[in-house]
Amino acid sequence: MASEEYGLRCLLQVARGHGQAPVSVPEIAAAEGLSLDYAAKLLRQLRLAGLVRSRRGAAGGYELGRAPAEISVWSALEALGGEFFAGDFCDCHPGARRRCVRNRDCSLRALWRRVQSALREALADVSLADLARDEQAMGAWLANRPAVPGLIQIQGGPST
């Protein structure tokens, strides 16, 4: 999850400069406390997904590939690491055997599929433009959003 968090932060740095001059890798790395190499790697992933584009030269750097309102948090996370619980998730957890002993019948797999679906639905509905708010305003905005069906509310909120 670290690359998704840092990559999203790098993308927000680029979004803050939207419509202005491109933002350089050193500027992004310094603003987020990342190494140049790591910031460049994350920005490359975002570029390959079409979320940012790069400009070469002395005044070069990164700019958004489209308007902030058109880039969802989900699309950024997908570009940076893919799904949280991909279809082959269970293949990574076979225990001491070649194949998971629960390969044909697994209640956990059903849970992970539902969590994946809820995450996708919730995060696809939040854009970079939405994230331009400060923390307090973002919290208030999120509190007034309709609940995602099937998503468990945290911190004592109602379950759906």
CORHU-V839776 format. One record per pair of residues at least 24 apart in sequence whose ideal C-beta (glycine too) atoms are under 8 Angstrom apart, sorted by the first residue. I is the first residue (numbers start at 1). J is the second residue. D is the distance in whole Angstrom. If there is no record, write none. Layout:
# CORHU-V839776
{{I,J,D} {I,J,D}}
This chain:
# CORHU-V839776
{{1,81,8} {1,84,8} {3,42,7} {3,45,8} {3,80,5} {3,81,6} {4,76,8} {4,77,5} {4,80,5} {4,81,5} {6,32,7} {6,34,6} {6,38,7} {6,39,8} {6,42,6} {7,42,4} {7,45,6} {7,46,6} {7,76,7} {7,77,8} {7,79,8} {7,80,4} {7,81,8} {8,73,7} {8,76,5} {8,77,7} {8,80,7} {10,34,8} {10,39,6} {10,42,5} {10,43,6} {10,46,7} {11,46,6} {11,51,6} {11,52,7} {11,71,7} {11,76,5} {11,128,7} {12,128,7} {12,131,6} {14,43,8} {14,46,8} {14,52,5} {14,62,5} {14,63,6} {14,64,6} {15,64,6} {15,68,5} {15,71,8} {15,128,4} {15,129,8} {15,131,8} {15,132,7} {16,132,8} {17,63,7} {18,63,7} {18,64,5} {18,67,8} {18,68,6} {21,59,6} {21,61,7} {22,54,8} {22,55,5} {22,59,7} {22,60,6} {22,61,3} {22,62,6} {22,63,5} {23,61,5} {23,62,6} {23,63,7} {24,60,7} {24,61,4} {24,62,8} {25,61,7} {25,62,7} {27,61,7} {28,62,7} {42,80,7} {45,79,6} {45,80,6} {46,76,7} {46,79,6} {46,80,7} {48,79,7} {49,75,7} {49,76,8} {49,78,7} {49,79,3} {51,75,7} {51,76,6} {51,79,6} {64,128,8} {67,129,8} {68,127,6} {68,128,4} {68,129,4} {68,132,7} {69,127,5} {69,128,7} {69,129,4} {70,127,7} {71,127,6} {71,128,5} {72,123,7} {72,124,5} {72,125,7} {72,126,6} {72,127,6} {73,123,4} {73,124,8} {73,126,5} {73,127,7} {73,128,8} {73,131,7} {74,119,8} {74,120,6} {74,123,4} {74,124,4} {74,126,8} {75,124,8} {76,128,8} {77,123,6} {83,116,6} {83,120,8} {84,115,7} {84,116,6} {84,119,6} {85,112,4} {85,113,7} {85,115,6} {85,116,4} {86,116,8} {114,150,6} {117,150,7} {118,148,6} {118,149,8} {118,150,5} {118,151,4} {121,148,5} {121,149,8} {121,151,8} {122,148,4} {122,151,6}}
